[in-house]
Amino acid sequence: MNSSDRDSEISNQPKEPGPKTPKRVVIVGAGIAGIGAANSLQAAGFEVTILESQNYVGGRICSEVHGDVCFNLGANWIHGAHGNPFMEIMSETGTKVYPIDSILYKMYEKGGAEVDSEAFDKACEELDVICDTILETKPEDKSFADYFNRHHPEKMDKSNKVWKMVLDNKITDMQDDPNTLHPYLFLEEKHYEGPDFLVVNGFNTITDHMSKDIKDIRLSHIVSSIDYSGGKVLIKHNHGEIEADHVIVTVSLWVLQQRKIEFIPALPEHKLDAIDSLGFSCMNKFLLVWDGEPFWDNVEEIYYSSELNNKFNFFVNLQICDPKMNALMTFAYSEEARKTESQSDEDLITEIMTILKDIYGQKVREPSLFKRTKWASNEYVGGSYSFPSTKTKREHYGYLTEEVNSKVFFAGEHTTADYMGYAHGSHFTGCREADKIISLNQ
């Protein structure tokens, strides 16, 4: 056999397959959805890059430490302990939590008189029954407020102090103003059973732990366009561009609604309609820290029947969670939250202190520290969480979860009807989209 025969024989033998090049996935956003997706994909052998517009990891999960006090600017509670994925993660993260009893509270009306807590508890129970009826009947009212005005007008009257507290703190703080809220879709979401926990030492302990092994996270990378018209996806950002086989978009609903990212070609109309149909609420937080002994009640929560709508009617006592945190945290919701962003610190402190002095009188001292959030003004977020508005239909959530051309995928708390608005819901959607991509490439 001559050399050419030997060469021919070798060339005809089956070749050993070379190393398979891993598929590349770019994730837009390093919040809990992006982190969850990245971990799943990286473990499955994909090459993963996260592009994050802000200069930290976590998105709407972020915390500040001021001396002995930790201020969770975004996510603050673990809602439902049984089966919640965050409860499983906490043992590895050093996250400290406090179980919220929901019965250790006091309520006050204007003038400082204490409100009968039994009346509040009874109203909360009645609200549960009303909501069960709404779920069964699925009324055609335009909004939750319209339903209440039709069936329970006396409860919508602002002079009804107890029901004002109930609706402010059980509906508006978790969703949005009842006038903008779908009459029943928000009641269809799922809940984990068990107690709620307040995270004491920083919710970011969870995101920091979950992101520590992700190999390629690029901060301050602002994505401007996603071109999926070719064989690959081309993602342009303020530092250049990057090519990928797939992209997962985990930005907030507001960013999508404002068309901050250009999609090439444009997203399907039914998907754009779904994006625009949902509401995006805002909740801002206000932290007040004092030197010396606390002057307030030794309870978990303090309610106040304020004449202000959805503003400073609820205080969380952080001192009962950790004796070193001599602080109260209060809130503003919906449009009132947005309005606070144009107010000065001094004006806000004056408003809050007026309420505290009405409750506790001369015992009240000026705080040594005041901190606040401005989520609506954050150009990369635009608010706090999504909710089903009067324009939302159930099928819109299905459209939001649809991938486009098996290239562009979407995750985030706004893409799940089951756990909308929750951090654990956002994490779930990131893992969901990662599983889709893994299945496509098997």
Secondary structure, DSSP 8 states (H G I E B T S, - for coil): --HHHHHHHHHHS----------EEEEE--BHHHHHHHHHHHHTT-EEEEE-SSSSSBTT--EEEETTEEEESS--EE--SBT-HHHHHHHHHT--EEEE-SSSEEEEETTS-B--HHHHHHHHHHHHHHHHHHHHH----SSHHHHHHHH-HHHH-TT-HHHHHHHIIIIITTS--TTTB-SSGGGG----BS-EEEESS-THHHHHHHHTT-S-EETT--EEEEE-SSSSEEEEETTEEEEESEEEE---HHHHHTT-SEEES---HHHHHHHHHSEEE-EEEEEEE-SSS--S-SSSEEEEE-SSTTEEEEEEEGGGT-TT--EEEEEEEHHHHHHHTTS-HHHHHHHHHHHHHHHHGGG----SEEEE--TTT-TTT-SSEEE-BTT--HHHHHHHH--BTTTEEE-SGGG-SSSTT-HHHHHHHHHHHHHHHHHHT-
